[in-house]
Amino acid sequence: MQKVSSLELCTIISYGVVVFSTLLPRSGERELRHCSFISLQGPGVSYYLNWALAGRGVLVKDKAFHNMNSSELQMHGAKTEESLSGLPIHVRGNAVGGASQISKAQFGKLLKQVTTHISSVSNVFVQDGAIGLSSKCDAKVRVISDNPSAALLLSNLIWKTPARAVSHDPSPLTVYIATSISPSTGEILDLGSQESNGFLAVDIERSSLIVCGKAFADAGGIKDALAALAAPVISARGGLPVSARPLAFGDSLILLFAFEDTIKSYTDLQENLISADAGVVLSPHGAVPLFQTGVVGAPNMLKSPASAIFASADCSGVLPSVAKLSPGQAAYHFLAGYQDGKFVPTYSSSPSPINPLELAKALLSHLKDGKIPSFLINVNDGGRPIAGKDLAKIVKSTISRDIPESSLGSPLDPKVGELKGRYKSFLSSKFQKIPMEFTF
């Protein structure tokens, strides 16, 4: 090691980076002489990783473990935690919910406390991955956690990526997990003690997700938060994130837009589900799930959809049991998300930074460009739910397009006019300038 005089300062920045500077007598300022790197590599010790974490506000106190597998995390104390569900997600930049639920100042203050907390623990666990299976239009993500159990859960949700894929990505997402942080941290968001299990906070602009307390055990909430965070990146890379489920029938892939209750009601479709989660990235390269599915080597994941099905529910009998849709009709029913008197735009009530109308316009383009045939299925035709085997048969028949022509009700039927009016009234109250191509 070089000897340092009284006028010189030797500063060690993180692991392996040594900066030598000289005090200038007249100005009192320091002049950088040179920078040296000491090779400090080993389990939990990596100067390039520590340097990268410092750029995200986390200064490693002792060790940072990078991309450990399940058994390695378990050796460090990782265990399966009791699942939680329904924890609120606080979002800054949520187009679906209107005004942001948290302010820029609130998130900034929260982020400062969380990074300070993670910097104070001895061991930090870092997991890299991606949201969306296709590398051409995915969103890379880095998870920084104070807890191996949280790192294990997240590593089982996000897709694996090549080494250094995150560090080379121009717009990666960051997840900060602080399981042992003080519960009073929630006071920054004016939560008080109402969320004793923790909370999730998303800032779309910062591309960051904060997970506090036990909230990491809410896998559904984590996926919703990550999907919202990844949506702008995926869209910018030519992908379209939509709330659909991929179904595999032989070598064919079908996109099913349906509500959670519908999926749970039809067990006959369970064996065909590639992913039980609603979340697919549609692109010119095919359709892929947002998150890991548990299906090893599924051959259908990168294929273009053979068809797109929009499951609706109408007990009035106006909507037929099944009907072929034009791309404009498909986009219209996707935007409405009709379910027996209720409307859930784009079949999703989860947070999203993308306006539903813009999402519907993008879907219209994908359906037209990909020449993907679309169909509407009324799962509650005339108040009589379709039997599970019959629904599976109808879904499968869309592959061969062996479906008789059927219109969406007679224009002379007053019930048809009434339902059309309800669609129009709802959509016009929520969205402006709906394209002329969007039709009932």
N, C-alpha and C positions, 0 to 999 in steps of 0.2 A: 504494500500500500504506500502511496506517495506521502511523504512527510508534508504536513501543512503548517505554514508559518502563522505568526500571530495576526498577520493582516489577511490571511486567507480563511475561508469558511468552507468546510466540507459538509455538505448536506445530503443525507440519504432520503430519497423520495421513494416511498413504497419499497418493494423488494428489488434489489439488483440495479437501481439507478442511482449513481453517485454524481453529484454536481459540485464542481470546484469553482469558487468565485473569489475575486480579489477586491479588497476594500480600497477605493480610490481616496487618497488623503484629502484632496481639496473638496470634492463634492460630497463625500460621505456615501456615495452610491457604490454598488457592487457591480463589477464587470465579470460576466461569465467567461471563465477561462476554457473549460472543457467539460464534457460529460462522459462518464464511463459507465459501462455495464458490467456488473458482476453476475456471473452465471449462478443463480440460485434456483435450481430446479429440483423438484422432488414432490412427493405426495402432498398436495395442498399448497405448494409453493411454486408460483410462476409469475415472474415480473411482468410479462406481457398481459396476463389476465388481470393482475392487480392494477396495472396501468389503465386497462380498459374499464375496470370497475370504478376507478377513481374518476373517470370521465362521466360516470353516471352518479357520482356523489357518494360512493361507498368506498371508504378507506379500510382496507383489510387489516384487522388487528393482529391476527395470528395466521390462519390458514384459509384458503379458498379452494374448495374441491370442485372440479370441473367435469361435468358430464359423467357422473358416476352411474353405473348400472344398478339395477334393483338390489342385487346381493350386496354390493358395496355400500349402498345407502343403508341397507338393513344392518350392516356391520357397524355403522355409525349411529344406530338407534332408531332408524326409520321403522314405523309400524303403520298398520292400517287403522285409520281413525274412524269413529262412528260418523256416518254420513249426516250431513245437514242439508236443508233445502229451504227455499223461499226467502233467503236473506235479501234485503233491498240492495239494489245497485245504484250508487250515486254517480251521475254522469254529467260531465261538462262537454257539451257539443252533441246533445241528443236531438236529432231532427224529429223523431217520432213523438217525443214527449213535449215538444215545444221548447220553452225556456230551459236553460241549463239548471240542473238541480244543485250544482255547487259552483262557486265562483272561481276565477283564476287565482285570486289571492288565497282562498281557502285551500285549494289543491296545492299551491306552492308551499304554504306553511305546513301542510300535512306531509308533503314529500320531504321537506327538510327534517322533520321529526323522525320519519321512517328511516331515511338514509343515515341519520345520526345513530339511531338505535341499532341498525344492522352493522354499522361500523364499530359498535361497542361489544359485539359478541365475538367469542374466540373463533368459531368456525362458521364460514359462509359456504352455502351450497349453490352452485351455479349450473343450470341446465339450459342448453340451447336446443332449439327446434323450430318448427314451422307450423303455421295454421294454413291448411290446404295442402293436399298431397302433391299437386303439380308444382315443380320448381319454377315453372315459367310464370305462374301468377299466384304465388303464395305470399305469405307475410312472415318473415323471419322474426323470432322472438327469443329474448334472453330472460330467464327466470333467476332472480337473485333472492335467496331465502336464508332465514336464520334457523331453519328447521329441516332436518332430513326427511321427515314424514311429508311435509308440504312439497319438497322437491320431488319425492317419489310420486305423489299424486299427479303433479303437473307433467312429469316425464311420461306418464301413462296416457296423457291427453293429447299432447302435441306430437306432431310427426318428427321423426328423426331427420337430421340434416348432416351433410358432409362436414368434416372438420373445418373450422374457421368460416363456415358459410355465413354465420351471423356477423362476425367481425368485418367481413368483406361486403356486407349488404349496405346500401346507401340509406335505407330507412327502416331499421329494425325496431321492433316493439320491445318494451321493457316491463317486466312484472316484478314488483317489489313485494316480498312477503315478510311480514313482521308478526310472527305468532306470539311472541312474548312481550310485545310492547304494552305499555300501560293502557288499561281500558279507558282512561280519561282522555286518550288521544281523540276519541270520537267527538269530544266537545268542540273540536275545531270545525266540525261539520254541523254543530248544534244538535248532536244526536243524544246527548245526555247519557243515561244508563239504559235506554230503551233497546239497544242492540248489544246485549251482553255477550253474544257469541262472536262479535266482530262485525266487519262490514267490508264492502268492496267499493272502491272509488276509481273512476275512469276519467282521464283527460284525453280526449281525442287529439287535441292540438299538440300535446306533449308526447303522444304515442305511448302513454304510460298507464299501467294498472297498479293500484295499491291494494293489497289484501292484508287486513289486520285481524288479529285474534284467530279464532277457529274458522273463519270464513273460508279458508282454503279447502275445508271439508265439504263445502257446498259445490259439488262438481257442476251442477246445472247452472248455478250463478256464475262460476268461473268461465264456463263455455260461452254464456251469453255476453259476458263482459269482454272476453277475448274476441268474439265474433264482431262486436261493435267496434273494437279497437282496430281490428284487421281490415274492416270493410273498405276504408279509403285506399289502403295500400293495394289490396287485391283488385279493386276497381281500376286503379291507375295502371295496373299491369295487364289489363284486358280481361280480367275475370269478373264474374257477376255472382256475388254471394246471395243466395236465396234460401228461404226456409222451406226446403223440400227434403224428402228422404229418397235415397236410391234403392231401387228394387232390382234384384237379379232374377231373370227367367232364362235359364240356359245361358247362351252367350249374349243375351240382350240386356240392356240397362233401361229402366223406366224411372222417370222422375215423378214422385207422388207428392203433390201439395195437399196436405190434410192436417186437421187439427189433432192435438194430442189425444183427445177423447176418442176420436175416430180410430186412430192407430191402436189404442189399447183395446178397443171393442172387437177388432177383427184379428183374432189370433191366427187365422188361416194365412195371413200375410207375413207373420213373424219370420217364418223360415226363409222368406225371400228378401228380407231386409238386409242390406249390406251394412247399414248403420241405423240404429234406433233413434239417433239424434236428428233433429231437423236442422240441417246445415250442409249445403252443397255449394261448391264453386263451379259455375257453368262457364265454359270458355270454348274457343274454337278447337281446342285440343281434346275436349271431352268434358265429363262431369266427374268431380271428385269430392269426397267428404271433407269437411273442414277439420275434423278431429279424428284421432285414431278410432278404429272400429272394432278391433279385436278379431277381425277376419284376416287370417294369414294368407297372403298370396291370392286374394280375390281377383279373378281375371277380368271382371267387369268395370273396375274402378276408373280406368282411363278411357273408356269408350264414350262415343257420342250417344246421347239418349235415343232410343228407338221411338219413344213417345213421351209426352208430358201429360199428366192427369191432374185435374183440379177437382178435388172432392168437396162437394158442397152438401148442404142439408136443407131441404125444403119440404115441409110436411103439407103445404098447400096443394101440391100436385102440379104446380106450374112448370117446374123444371122436370124434364124427362129423366128416366133412370140413367140414361147415357146419351150423349150427343157429341158429335164431332164439332170442333171449334176452329174458326179461322184464327190466325195469329192475333188479329185485333180483338176478337172476342176473348181469347185466352188472356191477353193482357188486361182486359176490362174486368174479368172475373177474378183474376189474380189481385188486382188493385182493390176490389171490393171485399174479397174474403168473406162471402156470405155464409151464415150458419144459423138457419131457422130464426130469422128476425134480427140477428145481430151481424154487425160488420166488423171484421178484423182485417184491415188493409194488409196485403201481401202475406196473409196467413201467419202473421207474427205480431206478438205484443211485446217482444223483447226490444231493448234499446238499440237504436241504430242512428248513425250520423247521416245516412243517405235518405233523402226524401222519398217516401213511398211511390209518388208519381214518377220520379226519375228512375226508380228501380223498375217500375212497370214498363216504362219506355225502353229501358235497356233489355228487358226480357223480350219485348216485342222484336227488337232487332236480332237477338240471339235465335229466337224461334224461326224468324224469316230467313236469316242467313244460313242457319243450320238445317233448314227445311225439316224441322221437328214437328210431326203431327201432334195435335193437342185435342184433348177430350175432357168433357165435364161429366162427372158421375154424381148423381143425387143419391146419397147413402140413406136418405130418409124419404123415399118416394111415396108421397101421399100419406105420410105418417107411418109407413111400414118399412122399418129398417131392412136393407138388403142383407140377405144371409151371407155369412162369411165365405162359403164356398162359391156362391154366385158372384160376389165381389171379386174374388181372386180370379175367377173365370173371365170376367169382364176386363179386368186389368190386363190379363195375359193376352186377350183377344186384340188389344190395341197394337200389339207388335205386328200382327198380320193385317191390321186395319180392317178386320172382318167384323165391322160394326155397321148395322143398318143406318141409313141417313135418318136423322131426327132433328127437328127444329126445336128451339127453346120456347115452345108454346105458340099457340095461334094468336096472331095480332088482333083478331076479333074477339078473343076471350077477355072479358073485363078483369079477370084475375091476373092475366098476363100483363095487362096495362098497369094494374096496381103495383105489381112487383117491380116492373120496369121503373115506375115512378119512384119507388122507394130507393132503388139503386141510384137513380139520377139525383134525387134529393140529398142523399147521404154524400155521394161523391162530389157534387157541386158545392156542398157546404164545407168540405175538407180541402178540396184542391181546385186550383184555377187553371183554366185553359187545358182541359182534357182533350187530347188529340181526337180529331174526327174519326180516325181509324179505330178508336176504342168504341166498340158497340156491344150491346147486350146479346 
